[in-house]
Amino acid sequence: MAAAMEFSSPIIGQSISSKKTVNRSLCAVPVNRSHQLHKPEINMAPKLTYMKRVIKRKPLKLFVLPPRNFNTNTSPLSPAQTIVLFYSAINEKNLKQLDKMIAEDCFFDDYSFPKPFQGKKEVLHFLKQLTMCMGQNMQFNVEHICEGKENTIGVNWHLDWNKIQVPFTRGCSYYSLSVNGDKLVIEKAQVLIESPIKLGVVALTIFKIASSLFDAFPAATEWFLKSPHILFCLLLKTYKIGIQPIISPFLAWYIKLLNFTACILSFTLKILYQIAKIFHM
């Protein structure tokens, strides 16, 4: 406490002396008393002024992309850093890095495809096609990453083209990682992508109709939910037996009509071109 008093006392004394010097300097200035207005002295309490200081803070980056020359063998990554490195490898089209991050028995289920990709070979083939389709300016932009228990990760992302967000490209992915030596690899992935069709209230109406039918016919609903592929096969056979023989001749006749119309239009355009050429000459 004594040290604190010794430290603060010269500062206080210096501030008081500065005030005295200011008052003396003001009194030393000559004033023209003939033009000075005499106003009654009113003792008013000093007004306290508050100044609001705006502090601009940059948003915190929870996860930072690792550098390109990052060596995963010497520095094991956390689950979140592993997924960030996975998307970074996709953006950079680094197939060698992707090969190191996929488990041999990987199960990659993208709900946009009818069947999931099973095994490292199928998953890498899909990722190779994905990087080729992305072009040069399309990239994944990871928005949020949430770590769960037992090396599970949830990711919210969207696609950017030249740093501009592309509509209808938001998605959520769930990853389950496993330990392979001294690093983590992707063992299971589930990907859900935003639908470009926004049904809105229509979706609620369809949902209500479906739930009412399920409640009205519980036995049939239970059979359908346990084996939906059987119903689809039945509908396909019904189409081939009852609908295809009727529609196929009509479609064939319609295609022939379109071809005949295209031939007539092409012949008419050629005649008009020749006529225009003659008049131009």
VEXDREN-2710 file (C-alpha; in Angstrom, 1 decimal):
% VEXDREN-2710
k/r/px/py/pz
1/MET/0.0/0.0/0.0
2/ALA/2.9/2.3/0.8
3/ALA/4.3/1.7/-2.6
4/ALA/1.0/2.5/-4.2
5/MET/0.8/5.8/-2.3
6/GLU/4.3/6.8/-3.2
7/PHE/3.5/6.0/-6.9
8/SER/0.3/8.0/-7.1
9/SER/1.2/11.0/-5.1
10/PRO/3.4/12.7/-7.6
11/ILE/0.8/12.2/-10.3
12/ILE/-1.8/14.0/-8.2
13/GLY/0.5/16.8/-7.3
14/GLN/1.4/17.3/-10.9
15/SER/-2.2/17.5/-11.9
16/ILE/-2.9/20.1/-9.3
17/SER/0.0/22.2/-10.2
18/SER/-1.0/22.1/-13.8
19/LYS/-4.4/23.5/-12.9
20/LYS/-2.8/26.4/-11.0
21/THR/-0.6/27.2/-14.0
22/VAL/-3.6/27.3/-16.2
23/ASN/-5.5/29.7/-13.9
24/ARG/-2.4/31.9/-13.7
25/SER/-2.1/32.0/-17.4
26/LEU/-5.7/33.0/-17.8
27/CYS/-5.4/35.8/-15.3
28/ALA/-2.3/37.1/-17.1
29/VAL/-4.2/37.8/-20.3
30/PRO/-5.2/41.5/-20.6
31/VAL/-8.9/42.1/-20.8
32/ASN/-10.7/45.1/-22.2
33/ARG/-12.9/46.0/-19.2
34/SER/-14.9/48.6/-21.2
35/HIS/-16.5/46.0/-23.4
36/GLN/-17.0/43.4/-20.7
37/LEU/-20.6/42.6/-19.8
38/HIS/-21.4/42.3/-16.2
39/LYS/-23.5/39.2/-15.6
40/PRO/-24.8/37.9/-12.4
41/GLU/-22.6/35.1/-11.0
42/ILE/-24.6/31.9/-10.8
43/ASN/-23.0/29.0/-9.1
44/MET/-23.8/25.9/-11.2
45/ALA/-22.6/22.4/-10.6
46/PRO/-20.2/21.2/-13.2
47/LYS/-21.8/19.1/-15.9
48/LEU/-20.5/15.6/-16.3
49/THR/-20.0/14.6/-19.9
50/TYR/-19.8/11.0/-20.9
51/MET/-18.0/10.0/-24.1
52/LYS/-19.0/6.7/-25.7
53/ARG/-16.0/4.9/-27.1
54/VAL/-16.8/2.5/-29.9
55/ILE/-14.5/-0.4/-30.0
56/LYS/-14.5/-2.4/-33.2
57/ARG/-13.6/-6.0/-32.7
58/LYS/-13.0/-8.5/-35.4
59/PRO/-15.0/-11.7/-35.3
60/LEU/-13.2/-14.6/-33.7
61/LYS/-12.1/-17.4/-35.9
62/LEU/-12.9/-20.6/-34.2
63/PHE/-11.0/-22.8/-36.6
64/VAL/-8.2/-21.7/-38.9
65/LEU/-7.4/-23.4/-42.1
66/PRO/-4.0/-25.2/-41.8
67/PRO/-1.3/-24.0/-44.2
68/ARG/-0.7/-25.9/-47.4
69/ASN/2.6/-27.3/-46.2
70/PHE/1.1/-28.6/-43.0
71/ASN/2.5/-32.0/-42.0
72/THR/-0.3/-34.1/-40.5
73/ASN/2.1/-36.9/-39.5
74/THR/4.1/-34.8/-37.0
75/SER/1.2/-32.8/-35.6
76/PRO/-2.0/-34.8/-35.0
77/LEU/-5.2/-32.8/-35.7
78/SER/-8.3/-32.4/-33.7
79/PRO/-11.6/-33.7/-35.2
80/ALA/-12.6/-30.1/-36.2
81/GLN/-9.3/-29.4/-37.7
82/THR/-9.4/-32.7/-39.7
83/ILE/-12.8/-31.7/-41.2
84/VAL/-11.5/-28.2/-42.1
85/LEU/-8.5/-29.8/-43.8
86/PHE/-10.9/-32.1/-45.6
87/TYR/-12.8/-29.2/-47.2
88/SER/-9.6/-27.3/-47.8
89/ALA/-8.3/-30.4/-49.8
90/ILE/-11.6/-30.4/-51.8
91/ASN/-11.3/-26.7/-52.6
92/GLU/-7.7/-27.1/-53.7
93/LYS/-8.5/-30.4/-55.6
94/ASN/-5.8/-32.2/-53.6
95/LEU/-6.7/-35.8/-54.2
96/LYS/-3.5/-37.1/-52.5
97/GLN/-4.6/-35.4/-49.3
98/LEU/-8.1/-36.7/-49.6
99/ASP/-6.8/-40.2/-50.1
100/LYS/-5.1/-40.0/-46.7
101/MET/-8.2/-38.8/-45.0
102/ILE/-10.7/-41.5/-46.1
103/ALA/-10.9/-44.8/-44.2
104/GLU/-10.8/-48.1/-46.1
105/ASP/-14.4/-49.0/-45.0
106/CYS/-15.8/-45.5/-45.4
107/PHE/-19.5/-45.1/-45.7
108/PHE/-20.4/-41.8/-47.5
109/ASP/-24.2/-41.2/-47.8
110/ASP/-25.1/-38.2/-49.9
111/TYR/-28.9/-37.8/-49.9
112/SER/-28.8/-36.4/-53.4
113/PHE/-27.9/-39.8/-54.7
114/PRO/-30.1/-42.9/-54.6
115/LYS/-27.4/-45.1/-53.1
116/PRO/-24.6/-44.4/-50.6
117/PHE/-20.9/-44.8/-51.6
118/GLN/-19.3/-47.7/-49.8
119/GLY/-15.6/-48.2/-49.5
120/LYS/-12.6/-46.0/-50.1
121/LYS/-12.5/-46.6/-53.8
122/GLU/-16.1/-45.4/-54.4
123/VAL/-15.8/-42.4/-52.1
124/LEU/-12.6/-41.2/-53.8
125/HIS/-14.2/-41.6/-57.2
126/PHE/-17.1/-39.5/-56.1
127/LEU/-14.8/-36.8/-54.6
128/LYS/-12.8/-36.7/-57.8
129/GLN/-15.9/-36.1/-59.8
130/LEU/-17.0/-33.5/-57.3
131/THR/-13.8/-31.5/-57.6
132/MET/-13.9/-31.7/-61.4
133/CYS/-17.5/-30.4/-61.5
134/MET/-16.6/-27.5/-59.2
135/GLY/-14.5/-25.8/-61.8
136/GLN/-11.9/-23.1/-60.9
137/ASN/-13.9/-20.6/-58.8
138/MET/-16.4/-22.8/-56.9
139/GLN/-15.4/-23.5/-53.3
140/PHE/-16.9/-24.8/-50.0
141/ASN/-17.3/-22.2/-47.3
142/VAL/-17.6/-23.7/-43.9
143/GLU/-19.8/-21.6/-41.6
144/HIS/-20.0/-23.6/-38.4
145/ILE/-18.4/-26.7/-36.9
146/CYS/-19.7/-28.5/-33.8
147/GLU/-17.7/-31.3/-32.1
148/GLY/-19.6/-34.1/-30.5
149/LYS/-18.5/-37.1/-28.5
150/GLU/-16.4/-40.0/-29.8
151/ASN/-14.9/-38.0/-32.7
152/THR/-18.2/-36.9/-34.3
153/ILE/-18.5/-33.6/-36.1
154/GLY/-21.4/-31.5/-37.4
155/VAL/-20.8/-29.0/-40.2
156/ASN/-22.9/-26.2/-41.8
157/TRP/-21.6/-25.0/-45.1
158/HIS/-22.5/-23.4/-48.4
159/LEU/-20.9/-22.9/-51.8
160/ASP/-19.2/-19.7/-53.0
161/TRP/-18.3/-18.7/-56.6
162/ASN/-15.5/-16.2/-56.6
163/LYS/-16.3/-15.4/-53.0
164/ILE/-20.0/-14.8/-53.7
165/GLN/-22.6/-17.1/-52.1
166/VAL/-24.4/-19.3/-54.6
167/PRO/-28.2/-19.6/-53.9
168/PHE/-29.7/-23.0/-53.0
169/THR/-26.3/-24.5/-52.0
170/ARG/-26.5/-24.6/-48.3
171/GLY/-25.9/-27.9/-46.7
172/CYS/-25.3/-29.8/-43.4
173/SER/-22.9/-32.7/-43.0
174/TYR/-22.3/-35.2/-40.2
175/TYR/-19.0/-37.0/-39.9
176/SER/-17.8/-39.8/-37.7
177/LEU/-14.1/-40.2/-37.5
178/SER/-11.9/-43.1/-36.5
179/VAL/-8.2/-43.3/-35.4
180/ASN/-5.8/-44.7/-38.0
181/GLY/-2.3/-44.8/-36.5
182/ASP/-1.6/-41.2/-35.3
183/LYS/-4.3/-39.4/-37.3
184/LEU/-8.0/-39.3/-37.7
185/VAL/-9.8/-40.5/-40.9
186/ILE/-13.4/-40.2/-42.1
187/GLU/-15.3/-43.4/-41.4
188/LYS/-18.9/-42.3/-42.0
189/ALA/-20.4/-39.2/-43.6
190/GLN/-24.0/-38.1/-44.2
191/VAL/-24.7/-35.0/-46.4
192/LEU/-28.0/-33.2/-46.7
193/ILE/-28.2/-30.4/-49.3
194/GLU/-30.8/-27.6/-49.5
195/SER/-33.7/-28.3/-51.9
196/PRO/-34.1/-25.7/-54.7
197/ILE/-37.9/-26.3/-54.6
198/LYS/-39.5/-24.3/-51.8
199/LEU/-43.0/-25.8/-51.3
200/GLY/-43.8/-23.8/-48.2
201/VAL/-47.4/-24.3/-47.1
202/VAL/-47.9/-27.0/-49.8
203/ALA/-45.3/-29.1/-48.0
204/LEU/-47.4/-28.9/-44.8
205/THR/-50.5/-29.8/-46.7
206/ILE/-48.8/-32.9/-48.2
207/PHE/-47.5/-33.8/-44.8
208/LYS/-50.9/-33.6/-43.2
209/ILE/-52.5/-35.7/-46.0
210/ALA/-49.8/-38.4/-45.6
211/SER/-50.1/-38.5/-41.8
212/SER/-53.9/-38.8/-42.1
213/LEU/-53.5/-41.7/-44.5
214/PHE/-51.0/-43.4/-42.2
215/ASP/-53.3/-43.1/-39.3
216/ALA/-56.3/-44.3/-41.3
217/PHE/-54.5/-47.4/-42.6
218/PRO/-52.0/-48.4/-39.9
219/ALA/-51.4/-52.0/-41.2
220/ALA/-50.7/-50.9/-44.8
221/THR/-48.5/-48.1/-43.5
222/GLU/-46.4/-50.4/-41.4
223/TRP/-45.9/-52.7/-44.3
224/PHE/-45.0/-49.8/-46.6
225/LEU/-42.5/-48.3/-44.1
226/LYS/-40.8/-51.7/-43.5
227/SER/-40.4/-52.5/-47.3
228/PRO/-40.9/-49.4/-49.5
229/HIS/-38.9/-50.9/-52.3
230/ILE/-41.6/-53.6/-52.8
231/LEU/-44.2/-50.9/-53.5
232/PHE/-42.0/-49.2/-56.0
233/CYS/-41.3/-52.4/-57.8
234/LEU/-45.0/-53.1/-57.9
235/LEU/-45.7/-49.6/-59.4
236/LEU/-42.9/-50.2/-62.0
237/LYS/-44.4/-53.5/-63.0
238/THR/-47.9/-51.9/-63.2
239/TYR/-46.5/-49.2/-65.5
240/LYS/-44.8/-51.7/-67.8
241/ILE/-47.9/-53.9/-68.1
242/GLY/-50.7/-51.5/-68.1
243/ILE/-49.5/-48.0/-69.0
244/GLN/-46.4/-48.4/-71.2
245/PRO/-48.2/-50.2/-74.0
246/ILE/-50.7/-47.3/-74.2
247/ILE/-48.2/-44.5/-73.9
248/SER/-45.4/-45.9/-76.0
249/PRO/-47.3/-45.7/-79.4
250/PHE/-48.5/-42.2/-78.6
251/LEU/-45.0/-41.1/-77.7
252/ALA/-43.5/-42.6/-80.9
253/TRP/-46.2/-40.9/-83.0
254/TYR/-45.5/-37.6/-81.3
255/ILE/-41.7/-37.9/-81.9
256/LYS/-42.3/-38.6/-85.6
257/LEU/-44.6/-35.6/-85.8
258/LEU/-41.9/-33.4/-84.2
259/ASN/-39.3/-34.7/-86.7
260/PHE/-41.7/-34.1/-89.6
261/THR/-42.4/-30.5/-88.4
262/ALA/-38.7/-29.8/-88.0
263/CYS/-38.0/-31.0/-91.6
264/ILE/-40.8/-28.8/-93.0
265/LEU/-39.4/-25.8/-91.1
266/SER/-35.9/-26.4/-92.3
267/PHE/-37.1/-26.8/-95.9
268/THR/-39.1/-23.5/-95.6
269/LEU/-36.2/-21.6/-94.2
270/LYS/-34.0/-22.8/-97.1
271/ILE/-36.5/-21.6/-99.7
272/LEU/-36.8/-18.2/-97.9
273/TYR/-33.0/-17.9/-97.8
274/GLN/-32.7/-18.6/-101.6
275/ILE/-35.5/-16.1/-102.4
276/ALA/-33.8/-13.4/-100.2
277/LYS/-30.5/-14.1/-101.9
278/ILE/-32.0/-13.7/-105.4
279/PHE/-33.7/-10.3/-104.5
280/HIS/-30.5/-9.1/-102.9
281/MET/-28.5/-9.7/-106.1
END
